[in-house]
């Protein structure tokens, strides 16, 4: 038994309360080292032997080097004391408890403790997000009318940072295509920045309280939200609180008044005076871009200002969430305060952070509900587009990612194939079929599923930011891709309840894998064969929902190369 590989930590993704009656406990062990784990729990405030109960933990995930055992404990005790009994493949047993390991016949004095399952510590996320299908819109590039985008003259010219538009899309154009989104099956819209800014991308904001005139008016936005809500579509905005534009009132005052400005501490570091605009030698910026000076989000006045901004668009316009830009560069306590502020106005508002790497620090229930899941996107890229992974390696990477987060957080991640900051996934794939298979996986993996405008129409773009944000191809829609997206979105929406349920990989071979989304009553099995050989998956008593290039026999499904299936199995004891 490799004791050094065994990990458990209370008050982490290894131990947390789901609600007042259910607590999740996990333990990580060396891969293929532990055969069984038995969990013993009791009341922390009573004699352990009189309250103890035994629970067989389930092997729920397996990554490259570790296995993960999990139990969901339904208990009346709010204060827990517990330890683990581990059995290896030689049938040696050891007790793992706080501080160290014990022989099986030793008395236990030092237990793991979960001191109190406090209501205030539950990781509560908006229920609507877990089954949502988002549509991300880069407003400048989307539409000016119904399924139409009138492009500005010279939009393909070299990027001009002082021009507040590039292609010419508007909020009116978004409004006129909400019926199109509804027909596609979209349930939420994420808009890239729409506030007053000198640039077309609008990540250098000068006024957080008004819509940029090149996109429309404040009234246009109000109409957009009302119309979307009538169609059952949520709306979230892009919150850029790490930095401002250089015409933002506080930075403008520093430029005018220098060391006498009362706003110097609003910014992270003003290095020398008089300040020269667009010169990062004079102040700390986002990514060394002089047009985006970095804020000091530990300053009380800055915190209050942006909490007020966050609440304003909820209170006045009834938005449903914020996507939070460069979220990993702001101090952590800012996000804790911001979360409390906006959730006090609307408790099911969705807060999703832009974190490109491991986001566990931001996903403990006190900051974000979910993250832009770039780590998942990169795994999909390696498997579906580049072909760098076997199915086993892909499933191991997924389990590695899954075990990083609380269950509520995993179900609230923002999952996507591409975005305004990376190449179009279709452009990365070797074939349209590979792209369609990746979309099947995306729609049924835990978390919100997100489409970047044009994903469903076959829009390409690989070279740079300008290519990632090219005009919507309303006049050149790939009808096969569109029909495929519409079909799998409709299936996801049909099984909304299972999109809020558990996930487990159940089979992999070569370049084919199967996973399920399941609760106590039914399971949806999703299979993908990305390889070049027929693959047989054993299963019976199913109802076929959708598929391509498959044969369903009484007790098995045969997947031909480049195929997928979605089947329902009812009454399974899981």
N, C-alpha and C positions, 0 to 999 in steps of 0.2 A: 504494500500500500504506500503510494507516494504522498506522504503527509504534507510535504512542502507545497503541493499543488492544490490542497484543499482550502477553500475560501468561503467564509460566510461573514457578513457584517450586518448587525442590526441597524435599522434606520437607513436603509439604502435600497437599491434595486433587489437586494437579497432578502429584505424583510420590510414589509409595509402593510398598512391597513387599507383594504379596498373600501370598506364601510364599517359600521359599528359591529357587525357580526362576522365579517370575513377578513382573514389576514393571510397574505401570501408569504411563504417562506421558501427560499431557494438555497441550494448549496452547489458550489462548483468544485469538481474533482478532475483528476487526470483522466484523459480519454481512455476508455476500455480498461480502467483500473478497478472500478467499484461496481459490484454486481447489484447491490441493493442498499437502500438507505431507509432506516426507520427513524421517525421523528417522535420524540416524547415531549409533550407539553403539559404544563400545569399552571395553576394560579400562583402568581408571584407573591401574593400576600397570604397564602395558606400553606400548610404542610404539603410539599410536593407529592409525596406518595399517596395522599388522600384525594388528590385532584388530577393525577396524571392520566393522559390518554395517549394511545399509540396510533401513528399514522404512517402508512407505507407511502413513501415519496415516489413520484413518477419521473422517469427519464423523459424530460420534455424538450431538450435541445442538445445539440452536439456540434461544436465548432472544430477547428483544425487540431486543437490540443486538449480541449476540455469537454466533459459532459456536465449537464446541468440537471439536477433533480429538483422537483418542485412539489409543494403541497399548498392547496388552498384550504385553510382551516376555518371551519365554521365553529365558533366558540362563544360561550356566554361570558368568558373571562376578558376583561379589558386590560388586565396586567398579566403578561405571560412570562414564564420561566421555561426554558426548553434546552434540549441537547439532541445530538444525532448519534445513531448507532450505524456504523458503516461496515458492510461486508464485502470483502474483495473476492476475486475469483478463485482463491485458495481457501475460501470460507473462513478466513481470519476476520475476527470482529474487533472493532475499536470504538470507543466512545469519543466523540469530538464535542467538546464543550468549551466554555470560555477559558482562555489562557492556553489550553493544550489538549493532548490526547490522553486517554486513560484505557487501561486494560478493562475488559468487559466486566470483570468481577469486582472492580473498585467502586467505592462509594463516591458519589458526585457531590461536591460542595459548591463549585463555581459554575453556575449555569450561564448560558446566554440569557439576556433579559430584554424584553420589549416592554418598557416600563408602563406605558399607558397608550392605548389605541385611541388617540385624541381626535375628535371630529375636525378640529381646526387643521390637522396635518394630512387629511385625506387629499390625494391628488385628484381633484375634480376637474374634468374637462367637459366642454360642451357636447352633449349627446349628438347633436345634429352633424357635427364634424366627422364623426366616425364612419358614417355612410355617405358622406358628401362626395359629389363629383364637381371639382372646381374647373373653371375656365379662366386662365390668366390672360389678361389683355394688356398689351402695350398700346396705350390709347392713340398715340401718334401714328401707329401703323395699321390700325384695324379697319375703320369704316367711316364714311361720311353720310351714307344713306343705306337703304335696305340692300344687303349683299352687294355693296358697291363702295369703293374707296377712290375718291378723286384726289390724285396725287398732286402735290405742289410742283411747280416748274423747278427743275434743277435739284430735285430731292436726292439724286445720286451723285451730286457734286461732293467734293471733299468736305468732311465734317467741319462745320463752323460752330465753335463753342458759344458764340454770342447770338445764335439764332434759336429762338424758343420753339421752333417746329422743324421738322425735317420732311416727313411724308405728307402730313396734313389731316390725320384722323381726328375726330371730335367726339365729345360725349353724346351729342345728338346721334352720331353714327352708332354708338354703342346701344342707345335706347332703341333705335330702329331695328336692331338685330337681336333683341332679347327674345323675341318669338323663335328665332332661329336656334338660339341656345336652348330654350325650353324644349323644342322639338328634338334636339340632340340628346336631351336627358340631363342637361347641366342643372345643378342645384345650388351653386355658389359661384360668384365672380370675384376674382382678385384683380384689382386695377393697379398697375404700376403708377408712380407718383403723378398727381394731377394738380398740385399746388403751384403757385406763382414761382417761376424759375426762368433763368436766362437760357437754359439748354433744352434741347428736345427730350432728353431722357429724364430731366427734372429731379435729379438727385442732388442738386445744389439749390435748395429752396430758399426763397427770399421772403415769402409770406405764407405762413401755415394756415391762415384763416380764410383763404379765397382760392378759387379755381383759376388756373392760368387762362387768360383770355383766348389764347390760341386754341384751347380745347373747348371753351364754352364759358358758361356763367355758373354762379352758385345755384341759380334756379334750375339750370340744366341738370346739375348733379342731383338736386332734390327730386326732380322728375324721374331721373334714372333709378334712384333707390325705391321710390314709390312704385314705379312700374315693375321693377324686379321683384319686389316683395309680393305684389299681386299675382305674379307668376310662380311664386314659391321659390324664388332665387335669392340667396343671401348675397351681401356685398361687403367685401373687406378692402381696406385701403393700405397703401404703402406708407409706413411711418419712418421717416428719415430723421432720427434724433441724435445721431452720432456727430453730425456736422451740419452746417448751414451753407447758404450761398453768401457771397461777399456783399450783397445788397441787403441782407437781413439787418434789421434795425440795430441790433447790438453790435455787430461787426462794423457796420457803417459808422456808428458812434466812435468806435475805437480808431477807425481810419481818420475821422475828422478831429478828434480831441486827444489822440495819443495817450500818454500816461495819465492824463486827467479824466479819461473816460471812466464812468462808473461800471462799465461792463467788461473790464479787462478780465475779471475772474470768471466770466461766462465762458471763456475759451480755455482750452487745456493748457496752452503755453504760447503767450505772445513773447517772442524772443528779443526783438529790438524795435526801437522807434526811430523815426516815424515809420509806420507800417507801409510796406509796398504791396499792393494788391496782386494776387496771382503769383506770389513768390514764397515758396515753402521755407525759404531761409529765414523768414520773419515770423512764422507761426507754424504750429503743428497742424497738419492737414490729414484728410483721409487719403491714403495711398499716395502721398506726396503730390496731390493735385491741388494747386494753389487756389482754385475756384471753390474748394470745399474745406474751409477751416473747421478744425475739430473742436467740439464743445467740451466744456468741463461739466459732465453730468453728475458730479458729486456736489456741485454748488446748489444750495437750497433753492435759490431763485430760478435756476435752470430747471431743476426738478419740478418745481411748481408750474412753471410755464408750460412744459411739455405734458405734464399730467392734465393741465387745463385744455391743451390742444387735443389730447386723447379723448377726454370726456366731451368736448365741444361737438365733435363730429358724430358722437353717439347720441348725445342729448338732442341736438338740433336736426340731424339728418337720419338718425336711427340706423347707422351703419352696424355691421355685425362682427367686425373684427379688424385687427391690424396685423399686417405683415411687417416685421420690424427689421429694418435694414442694418447691415454690419453689426448685428446684435452682440457679437463676441468682443467688440472693442469698447463697449460701454461698461462702466463699473457695475458689478452684480446687484448692488443694493438699489440702484436706479430702477432696475426691472422689477424688483420686489415692490417698491413703492408704486410704480406705474401700474402693475397688475392690480393692486388693491384699489387704486383710484378708479380705473375703468370698469372693473368688475363690480364696484359699488353702484355704478349707474346701470349696468346691464350684465347680469351674472353669467350669461351664456355667450358673451362676446369671445371670439377666438383670437388668441395671441400666438402667432407663429414667428419664430426667430430665424433669421438667416445665419445658420451655422454650417460651415462646410465640412467640419471634421467631427470629432467625438463631442457630443453635446450634453453629456450626462450632468455636468455642473449646472446647466440651465433647466434641467428637466427633473426637478425634485418636487414639483408641485407648487413652488412659491414664485416662479417667474413665467415660463411659457407653457402653453398647452401642447405645442408641437413644434417641430423644426422643419425647415426645408430640407428634405432628406437626400442630400447630395451623396452621402455614403451609399445609400441604396441605389441611386442613379448610377454611380460608378460601377457597382456590382452588376447591374443590368447591362451596362455598356460592355463590360468584360465578357459576359456570358452571351448575350443576344447579338451584339453588333460585332465585336472583335473576335469572338470564339476562343477566348483565352482560358476558359474554365470548363471543367467537366461539370456534370450535374451535381455530383457529390461535393465538389469544391464550392459550387454556387450555393447549395443548401447549407453548407457549413458556414459560409460567410454570412448568410441571412441569419442563422442562429446566433452567430457572434454579435451581430447588430441587435437582434431582438433582446438578448439578455442584458443589454446595456440600459434598458428602460423599464420603468413601471408599466404595468399592463395598460393603464389608462393613457399614459403618454404614448406608447407604441400605437394604440388605436387612433391617436390624434395627430400622428405625423402627417406632413404634407408631402406626398409621394408624386414624383413626376419623371418624365423622360428627358425633358429639356426645359430651358427657361431663357430669359432675356440675357443671361450671362454665360451661356454655353451653346455649343453647336447643336443644330437640329439632329435629333436622334436618327431620323430617317437618313440623313446624310452620312451618318456613321455606319449604318447597316450595309451589309453586302447585298441584301435583296429586300424587296417590299415584304416578302413573306416573313423574314426575320423581324421586321418592324411590327407586323401585325401580331406575331407571337409575343413580342415584348409588351404590347398593349393588353393582351389577355392577362398576362401575369400582373401588370400594374393594377388592373381593375379589381383584382381579388386579393391582393396582398393587404395585410392590416394597415389601416390608415386612410386618410382622405386620398382619393385619386385625382390628379390634376392634369389638365390638358393645357398646354401653351397654345395660344391662338394659332391656327393653321396645322396643328398636329393631325387633326381629323381630315384635312384636305390634301395632305401630301406636300406641304410647304417645306422647301429646303433652305439651307443657310449654314455655312460652315466656316467661312473665312475669318470673320471677326465680329465685333459687336454690331456693326452696321448690317452684316448679313444675318445675324441672329434676330434682328428686329426689322427685317425687310417687310414690304407691304403684304397684307393679306391677299391670298391668291383667289379672290372671289370668282374670277373668270376662268380659272384653270384648276377646278377641283377634281381630284382623283376619286372617281365615284366608288371604286372598290374599297379604297381605304376608308372613305366616309361611311359606307354601308357597314363595314366591319366595326368601326368605332361606335356607331349608333346601336348596333346589335349588342355588343358586349356591355355598353353602358346600360342598356335597357335590362339586361340580365342582372347586373349589379343592383340596379334600383329595385328590381323585383324581389331580391333577397336582401333587402335592407337590414333585416334583423341579424342575419349571419355576418354582415359586414361589421357588426358590433361584437362578434363572438370571437372565440379563440382560433389560433392558427397552429398547424403542425405539419411539418414535412413528413410524408409517409412512405416515399419511394424515390429512389434515384438509380439510374443505370446509364452508363456512357454519357450521352448528352440529353437524356430524358429525365423528367422528374414529375412527381405528383405531390400536391399538398392539399390540405382540407381546411375549410372554415366551418366550425361546428359548435353546436350547443348540445343540451341533453336530449333534444328531440330529433334533430336532423343534421346532416353534414353535406356540404357542397364540396365535391372533389374536383380539382382543376389539374389537368395533366398537360404537359407541353413536351413534345419531342423535337428538339432543335438539331438532332443528329441526322445521319444518313442511312440508318438501319431501322427495320421494324422493331418495336419494343412492345412487350406484352405486360400488361398490368392486371393482376388478379383482383377481381371484385365482383360481387353479385348483388342482386336485389336493388337495382338502381333505376332511376328514371333519367333518360337522356335529355339534356337541356340544349346543348349546342356542341358543335365540333366540326372538324375538317380533316379529311383523310384518315378516318378511323373506322374500325369494325367492332361492333358490340356483340359479343357472344354471351351465353348464359352466365358464365362466371369469369369473364375476362374482357378486357378492351385491348385491341391491337392498334397501336399507333404507328402509322407509316411515317417516313421521314417528313419533317417540317409540318407537324400536325398538332392539333390540340383537342381537348375535350373538356366539357363541363357537365357533370352529372350530379344528381341528387340521390342521397341514400337516407331513407327514413327509418326511424325506430332503432337506430344503432345505439348500443350501450357504450357510451364514451367516457 
